Amino acid sequence: MIPVAAWFIVSAALFATGLYGIMTTRSSIKILMCVELLINAAHVNFAAFAGYHQDPGGLVFVLFGIAIAAAEAAVGISIFLNLYRLKGSADVSIVRALKG
């Protein structure tokens, strides 16, 4: 059995990669993918704790989280596709220009 600390390292690496991607990129699709990495880091933690404590409650949270992440991705992609259709670019700085 893989120790829980190894799963935490994997989760921290996923979270750090997602956070770095959000902070450094301007492409809306890449930002959406990095948000998915952040969510998957939380799922890895839930699954690791569920396995460590022999409690399936964490896996239930993971299943609901996957469903919510799929809905979030669908809504995000539809928003960014409409933005691209209207403005011709998927750059995040355009979203700031749409305010107010």
N, C-alpha and C positions, 0 to 999 in steps of 0.2 A: 504494500500500500504506500502511496506517495505521501510524504509528510505534509501537514497543513502549511508549514512555513514555505514550502515550495510553491504551493498554490497562491500564497500571498505575494510571493515575488513575481509570479506570472501576472497576477492581478495588478500589482503596482506598475509593472512594465506596460501593461495595456493602458492603464490610466495615464501614465506619464506620456506615452505616445499620443494618446488622444488629446491631452491637454496641450502638448507641444504643437500638434497640428492645428488646434483651434486658435492658438495664439499667433501662429506664424503665417497662416495661409489666408488668402482673400477670396478664394473660390468657394461659392456656396455649397457645391456638391462635396468638396473635400471637407468642409466644416461639418456637414451632415454626417459624413462617414466617420469623422473623429468623435462626434457625439455618440454614435453607435459604439465606438470603442470604449468610451466612458461607461456606457450602460452595460456592455459586456464585462467590463472589469467588476462591476457590482454583482453581476450574475455569477461570475467565478467565485467571488467571496461567499455569496449565499450557498452555492453548491458545496464549497469546501467546508463551511460550518455545518451544513446538513450531513455531510459524510462523517465529519468528526464527532458530532453529537448523536449520530444514528437517528436523526429526526427528519422525516420527510417534509416538514413544514418549509424548510429553505428551498426545496425543489419546487414546491407549489408557488412560492414567490418568484422563482426563476421562470416558470411557465407563464405566469401572469405578466411578468416583466417582458418576456419575449413578445407576447401579444401586444402589449402597449408600445414596445419599440417598433414593431411592424406598422402599427397605426401611425406612430410619430413620423416614421420614414415616409409613409405614403402622403401624409399631409405636407411634410416639408418639401418633398419632391414636387408635389403639385403647386405649392406656392412658388418655388424657384422656377418651375417651367413657365408659369404665368408671368413671372418677372422677366424671364428671358424672352418670352413672346412679345411683351410690351416694350422692353428697353433694348433688346438685342445683346444683352450681356448678362452673365450670372455673377458679376462682381458684387461683393458685399457692400462696397462703398455706395453703390446706387441705392441700396435700401435706405441708407442714411439720408440721401437726397429726397426720398419720397415722403419724409416726415413733414407734418405740418402744412 
